[in-house]
Amino acid sequence: MKLTEKRPPLVSIVMAVKDTEPYLPTCLNSIIAQSYSNWELIAVNDHSTDRTPEILNEYAEKDNRIRVFHSDRPKLIPTLQVGYRECKGTLINRMDSDDKMPANKLQLLVDEWKKYGKGTIVAGGTQHFVDEGEVGDGFLRYEKWLNQVARQGSHYEEIYQECVIPSHCWIIHKEDFDAVGAFDPEVYPEDYDLCFRFYRAGLRVVGIDHILHYWRDRSNRISRTWEEYKDNRYFDLKIRNFYDLDRDRNRPLVLWGAGKNGKDMAKLLQTKNDRFHWVCDNPKKIGKEVYGIIMEHFEVVPTLDNPQIMIVVTSPDDKINIRAQLTQWGKKPVSDFWFFV
């Protein structure tokens, strides 16, 4: 259903805020500077110990589109829940209080969303920045991959590799957001869990080739410091969703990769009581028994009857070569193979 109302839709921006005094004015100024003006910012203070609450109140006094609330329970998801209950908008977006918006962010998101209407999420690209020093290599690789996913619209094809839609880089109709549980599940990483809920609901993701968010890299960001983000492979979350959404036990399962990640994944698969072929290209491992499973050469794959293939390798060159080999065999992503790291 496409939006037909004459007035531009109100966008509710939900933002949890905790101890970001040094960055908060820059963030708020970037929101106020949006070329799309029909927005409200629901800013929820999460038990800050610096001047964050005072800064929020100062901005709210100057701009009535900014409303300030306080979380009744500490931590990110409960704080987002408080904010979401206060939303009045038709469309929902999320923001992080240490980041920045490009001035055309909301306009681009709304314009693209209006082409499709309900049932669609619009997502775009990101760009990391730092005030001093350099952005970490891992974040730069993730940024490059995210932007490629947005350009190609391959969100669901790549969903088991990493979080395909950053928490701040999407827009969705409120009814669709309610239908997938909004911020209700207390599952971390919350943005990755949300991607899987979009996938489960069959919502269409439309990627646009624009940088829609400036993402601050700093040493104390929660993705670096929280226990919930410590093992950033998120294998438990991936496996749970894989078996709920994609695993067909009538088809053979292949695990491709015999390094540390492959071994950790093999242990998880064994907890599912699911038989699988474990393949690699390392002659020192082929024919050897690992965790009670005989390692096979990857050339066994085309002899299997319509297998589902989990690829758990980290080398970019290995990923390229494996994808090329699978394409040669006629395998297609989203039904035949998935990358898990």
Summary of the structure (lengths in Angstrom):
residues: 341
radius of gyration: 21.8
end to end distance: 36.0
largest distance: 70.3
contacts: 1054
relative contact order: 0.11
helix: 36%
strand: 22%
